[in-house]
Amino acid sequence: MSWDIIEACAFIRCIEPALLEAGWGVGLTGSVLIHGYSRNDLDIIVYPQDKNSQDMEKLHQVLSVVAELKADTTKVRAVWSRRGSKDTKRVQVWRTESGKKLDVFILE
């Protein structure tokens, strides 16, 4: 299912207040930012407001209100590794209630 820039911004505005309260910021990246749409997924970046406080449980609580975790970082890295990648980014794959794919890049 596709995303466009309007949907992406609405989604981010929806989750941003809860993320900020949980100590996380959020930003848009990827095809939706560059081209205004994506046929595959929405790429967002989440980052801790305080580097010394990265509460992953709170992050998951906020995201789980609007999406379901499909692949944690370990699974994502395993898929990349099988494809020959040595990438070690923290990325999780989520699926929204409407079935749209969400890739969450977690900065440290």
C-alpha positions in Angstrom: 0.0 0.0 0.0 1.3 3.4 -0.9 2.0 6.5 1.1 1.9 10.1 -0.1 3.4 13.2 1.6 0.0 14.4 2.9 -0.7 11.0 4.6 2.8 10.9 5.9 2.7 14.3 7.5 -0.7 13.5 9.0 0.6 10.3 10.5 3.7 12.0 11.9 1.6 14.8 13.4 -0.6 12.1 15.0 2.2 10.3 16.7 4.5 13.2 17.5 2.9 14.4 20.7 3.0 11.0 22.3 6.5 10.4 21.1 7.7 13.7 22.6 6.0 12.8 25.9 7.9 9.5 25.8 11.2 11.3 25.2 11.5 10.7 21.4 11.5 13.0 18.4 10.4 12.0 14.9 11.3 13.0 11.4 10.5 12.0 7.8 13.0 10.5 5.4 13.0 8.3 2.3 11.0 8.3 -0.9 8.0 10.1 0.6 10.2 13.1 1.5 12.2 13.1 -1.7 9.4 12.2 -4.3 6.2 13.0 -2.4 5.1 9.3 -2.4 6.2 5.7 -2.0 4.5 2.6 -3.4 6.2 0.5 -0.6 6.6 2.2 2.8 7.0 5.2 4.9 10.4 5.8 6.3 10.6 7.7 9.6 13.5 8.5 11.9 13.0 8.5 15.7 15.6 9.9 18.0 15.9 10.3 21.7 15.4 13.8 23.1 18.1 13.0 25.7 20.9 10.7 24.5 21.2 9.3 28.1 17.5 8.2 28.1 16.5 5.9 25.2 13.4 4.1 26.6 12.6 1.6 23.9 9.6 0.3 25.8 8.0 3.7 25.7 8.8 4.0 22.0 7.1 0.7 21.4 4.1 1.6 23.5 3.5 4.8 21.4 4.0 3.0 18.0 1.9 0.0 19.0 -1.2 2.3 19.3 -1.1 2.9 15.5 0.8 -0.1 14.2 2.0 -3.6 14.8 5.7 -4.6 15.0 6.5 -7.0 12.2 10.3 -7.2 12.4 12.6 -6.0 15.1 16.1 -4.8 14.5 17.5 -8.4 14.9 15.2 -9.8 12.2 15.9 -6.8 9.8 19.7 -7.2 10.2 19.4 -11.0 9.6 17.6 -10.4 6.3 20.2 -7.8 5.3 23.0 -10.2 6.3 21.6 -13.0 4.2 21.7 -10.5 1.3 25.3 -9.8 2.0 24.9 -6.5 3.8 27.0 -5.6 6.9 24.7 -2.7 7.8 24.1 -2.3 11.5 21.4 0.5 11.6 18.6 0.0 14.1 15.6 -0.4 11.9 12.2 -1.9 12.7 9.4 -2.8 10.4 5.8 -2.0 11.5 2.4 -2.3 9.8 -0.3 0.2 10.4 -3.9 -0.8 11.1 -4.8 0.0 7.5 -2.0 -2.3 6.3 0.6 0.3 5.3 4.3 -0.6 5.9 6.3 1.7 8.2 10.1 1.5 8.5 11.3 3.0 11.7 15.0 4.1 11.8 16.1 4.5 15.4 18.9 6.9 16.1 21.1 6.5 19.2 
